[in-house]
Amino acid sequence: MTIFHFFNCAILTFGPHAVYYSATPLSEYDTVGTSVKAAVVYLGTALVKLVCLATFLKVPENDIFDPYQELLKALIGMIDVAGLYFALTQLTHRNISQNHKFQAVGLGWAFADSVLHRLAPLWVGARGLEFTWEYILQGIEANANLVLNVSLAALVSLMWLRKNKPRTLIPIIYICAGILSTMPSMTSYLRRGLGWHLPKVVGFELFFSLVMAFVSLQLVSACQRPSV
């Protein structure tokens, strides 16, 4: 029963990445290489962020929300934007469109994040004798994270790769990218500042991811329209 629960949680956590790849034109254009390269860049970016967190942040004595520490975390979270920029512009890609490129990069980025942060807890905890909803909620959270990472990759693509975007949309693109990159600090505030429990936080992440995906889609569509 414990192995069955582990496999269910693992499929819920990592399965949507495979579904996204196979259900979109990414599989037709064979963009696995692009996603793998983006995953490697993510690991490098995560290492840089870990060094920065260990250097500039102190270990909290109690589990309370510290605005100064969370502000530093938010600033360090901007490193993800730099990593996505590198993955989108400096890596060699197949001859694919910009839309497929940011989707492949965002997919690889999200998959690497899920493996790094959720595989070990699943392997250790989901095989326990006592059933808990925590790991199912973590799987749902990984789905929201997938949507958020693809949305962030789309916004970074608009920021630096789309040259003919309307000037009125530029501030909105940068603001949305900044909001997405500070998502960990937002969830930390909900958990430790407001005392939200995991189900409520995951529900917020799902709702927020859908909203940001809709906004990102509208921005991508608006930037693709021919200028008058």
TAPE-V266139 format. One line per field, one symbol per residue. phi: phi as a letter, one per 30 degrees, with the letter a starting at -180 (. if undefined). A space follows every 50 residues. Layout:
BEGIN
phi=???
END
This chain:
BEGIN
phi=.ddddddddddddcdeddddddccdeddchceeddddddddddddddddd dddddcccdddbdbdceddddddddddddeddddddddccddbddbdddd ddddddddddddddddcbddedddcdcddcdbdedddddddddddddddd dddddddddbccdcdddddedddddddddddceedddddddcdciddeed dddddddddddddddddddddddddddd
END
